[in-house]
């Protein structure tokens, strides 16, 4: 099999320039279908761009293994590359089919002119929907710190209970909703952190202070890290399978 022709820095620069143009194209999309057309070659689990990035980091990790006998530092770089591979592999599964979801919108859904857009994301409906007599979805009741403390107290109670060493049969059913792939704590907490990040970025006084920049970066990084933990739901399922039981499906979001 012939060796593939080596890429040059100019080739890579062309790729990154193309990705920048792609982001600008998405920003000017008029219809959800326009976004779907752009996403298809990116999120496809077999041939998409994210899948190719996964293969790149897999190749880097394998190559680092060849360097380790000569320099142990390569083992650290191999670990980073392997971690990137694992993260991207999860992302491939998570985003697969996202393009088709954008094709489910009604044909009359189009980009709202900037002058007519709601001032904040909290507005529950648009003038066009109101004119058609559509019933907007209710805005969730405002939460209070006490309700949040109650939720965290429940998790603390779960931790206390598990420390008592209950049977595996009693433990696994509690882990299913905790680590559910669409509505478990990792997914929900990731969404909370991302939403909090958006609020800070939209409302923080400009120019940002260094403390604000650090907080935004920390929230963004934590959101991705905690969301990655959702893969633990597969381990719960493996344990169920190993011990001759199947987890009951818990409701998603």
N, C-alpha and C positions, 0 to 999 in steps of 0.2 A: 504494500500500500504506500503510495507516495506521501512524503512528508508535506503537510500543508505549508503553503507559502507564508513566510514570517510577516507579521504585521509591523508597521512602523509607527512611531509616535504620531505622525500625521494622520494615519488611519484611525487611531484612537481618538484624536482630536475631532475628526469628522463625525465619529459616533457620538461624542458628547455634545457637539454642536447640533446634531440631529435631534438628540433628546431635549435640548433646550427649546428648539423650534417646536417640538412635539408638545411640550408643556404650554407654550404660547398658543398653539393650535387648540388645545383643550380649553384654555382660558377664554377663547373666543367662540366656543361651541354654541350653536343656536338651539340644538335639539338634543335630548338624551341619546338619540341614535348616533349623533356625531361622536359622542364620547365612547359609545360602544364600538364604533368602527376603529377608533384609535386604540382602545384597550385590547382588542382581540389578539393582535400579535405580541402583546406584552404579557398577558395573564394566562395564555394557553398553557396547560400543564405539560404538554409534550414538546412544543416548539416555541413557546413564548420567550421573550427577552429575560424574564426573571428565571425561567428554567435554565437558560443558557448561562446566566450569572452563577447559578447553582453549580453547574458543571465546571465553570472557571475556578471557583474556590475549591471544589473537589480535586481538580488537577493540581492546584497550588499546594494543597495539603499533602497529596501523594508525592509531589516533587520534593517538598520539605523533608519527607521521610528519607529520601536519598541523601540529603545533606547532613542529617543528624550524625552519622559516624565521623564526619569531619569537623563538625562544630555543633555542640549540644544546644546552642542558642536556637538552632533551627527547630528544635522541638517546641519552643515557645510559639514560634511563628506558625508551626503546624497546628497547634491548639487553637490559635486565633482563626486560622483559615477553616478548620473543621467546625468551629462555632458558627462562623459566617455561613458555611454550607448548611448546617442544621437549621439556622434561622431562615435562610432563603427557602429551604425545602418546605418548612412550615408555611411560609408566605405563599409559595406556589399553590399549596392545597387550599389555603384560606381564600385566595383571590380567584381561584379557578371558577369560571362561570360568571364573574362580576360583569363582564361585558354584556352577557345576555340579560342580566337584570336590568340594564339600562334600556333594553329593547322592550321592556314590559310596560313602559309608559304609554299613555294614550297619545294618538297622533297629534292632538292639538296642544300638547305640552311643549312650550317653547321658552326661550330665554326671556326673562322679564327685563325690559329696558332699565338702565341704571337709575333713571330718575323716578321710576315707579316701584323700586324695590323696597320692602319693609325696612325700617331703620334698624331693627334688631331681629335676631333669629327667634325671639320669643313670640313674635306675632304669629297667631295661629292660622291665619288665612290671608288670601290676597284679594284685592278688589274684584278681580275677574271671577273668583269662586263665589264671593258674596253676591255678585250680580246674577249668577246662575242659580242662586238659592241653595247651594250646597251647604251641608251642615259640617262645620269645621270640627276637627277632633278636639276634645276638651284639653285645656292646658292643665298639666298636673298641679295639684295643690303644692304650695310652697312648703318645703320641709323645714323642720326646726332642728336646732342642735340636739335637742333631747331625743328626737326620733332617730337621728344618726347614731347617737350614743346607744340607743336600744338595739340597733342593728349590730353594732360592734360588740355589745354585751353578749348577744346571741353567739357570735363567733368565739368570744372568750369562754362562754359556757361550753361550747363544743370542745375547745382545747382542754378545759378542765375535765370534761367527761372522758376524752380519749386518754388522758393521763392516768385514769383509773384502770386502764388495761381491759376494756370490754372485749368480747369475743369478736373474731373477724366477721362473723355473720352479722353482728350488730354494727360493726364499724363501716363496712363497705357501703351499705345503703345511705349512710350519712355523707360519704365522700362523693357519691354520684351527683347530687345537686350542687355540692360545693365546687366541684370541678367540671361541671357540665360544659360541653364544647361551645355552646352558644349563649348560655345564661348563667354560667358559673362565676365565682368570685374573680378569677383572673380577667375574664372578658369584661365584666361589669366595672371592676376597679380600673382597668385600662381606659374604658370609656369615660369614667369620671375624671381621671387625670387629664385626658385629652380635652374634655369639655372645660375643665378648669384652666388649662393652658390657653384655650381660645379666649376665655373671658379676660385673662390677664393681658394677653396680647392686644385685645380690642380696646381695653379700658385703661390700661396703665398710662400714666402721663409720659408724654414724649418730651425730650429724648429719654430713653430708658436709662435707669441707673444700672451700675454693674450688678447690684444685688438683684434687680429685676431680671436681668439677662441670665444670671446664674439660676434663678428660680425657674424661669421658663425652660431653660435647658434641662434642669433636673427633672421637672415634671414630664417633659417630652420623652426623655430617656427612660424614666421609670414606667411610663405608660407602655412603651414597647416591651420593656423587660417583663413586666407583670403579665402582659397579654400572652407572651410566649409560653407562660406556664400552663396555658390551656391544654397543651399536649399531654398533660398528666391524666386527662380523662381516658386516654388510651391505656395507661397503666392500670387504672381502676378496672377497665373492661378486661384486661388481661388477667387480673387477679380473680375477677368473677369467673372467667373461663377456666382458670386453673383449678378453682375450687368447686366447679360443677354448678354454677349458678349464672344467671344473666341479670344485669342491672335493669331495673324498671326505668323506662324513659321518664325523665323529669322535664317539665315544661321549659322551653327557652324563653327568650325575652319577648 
